[in-house]
Amino acid sequence: MTDSKGNRVPFFVFENIQNSTARVLLELNSSGTVVRQPNVMAVWPGGLTKVPDDEPECVFNAETCTGRERKSKSSDKALNYDD
């Protein structure tokens, strides 16, 4: 889409792949108007519909895992970060 001067007017569409199909979550036009699609939820990796934490526990920094254990994705062996 272009304006009267021939400049491109930004229009953004946020999609989420669900069952190999792109589902539109929302659209954002150049005026900042957001149009959300009803009855469409974002599906995050692992099938979760809850928005992931910005700073998950025990993932990026072993120091934040003191006193906690988590399972290794490559095995069932628990990883202990207190060592």
N, C-alpha and C positions, 0 to 999 in steps of 0.2 A: 504494500500500500504506500502511496506517495501523497504529499500535500500539494497545494497549488503551485509551489515553487519547484516541484520535482524532487524534493528531499524525501528520503525514506522515513516513514512514520513507524517507530518501533511497536511491535505487537508480539507479546510473548505468550507461549502456551506451555504449561507445565504438565508433562505426561508421566505416567507410571506404567511400567510393563507388568501386566498381570495375566498369567496363563498365555504367554506369548502374544498378547494383544496390548497395544498402547491405549491406555485409558486417560482421557483428559481430566486433570484434577482442578485446574483453574486457568484463567486467561487474564492477562494484564495488558491494558492498552497504554498508549502514550500519555494519557491524562492521569494515569495512576489508578484507574478504576479496575477493581478486581472482581471477576465473575467466577464464582465457585460453582462447580458442577454438583448438583444434589445427588445424594446416595452413592457417591464415589469416595472411597477411602484409600489413602496411600498405603501400600503394602511394602514394608521395609525388608531388607535381606533377612532370611530366616522365617518369613511369613508373618512377622509382627505388624500390628496396626498401631501400636503405641510409638510415638516419636522417640527415637533413641536419645539418651542423655548426651549432653555436650562433652562431658568428661566422665566416661564410664569408669567404674571402680575396677582396679586391678588389670588394666589393659595396657596403658602407655607407660606407666611408671611403677616399677615394682615397689617403690617406697610407699605408695598409697595402699598397698595390700597387706601391710603389717597386721598379723593376727588373722588373716583370711587365706583361704585356699580357693583355687579354681581348677576346673578340669581342663586338661590339654585337649585341643581339638583333634590332634593326631592320635590320641590314645585315651584310654580311660584312667590313666595315671594322674593322680592329683599333683598339682604343682604347689609347693609351699614356698612363699616368698620371705619367710622369716629366717632362712638360712644365711 
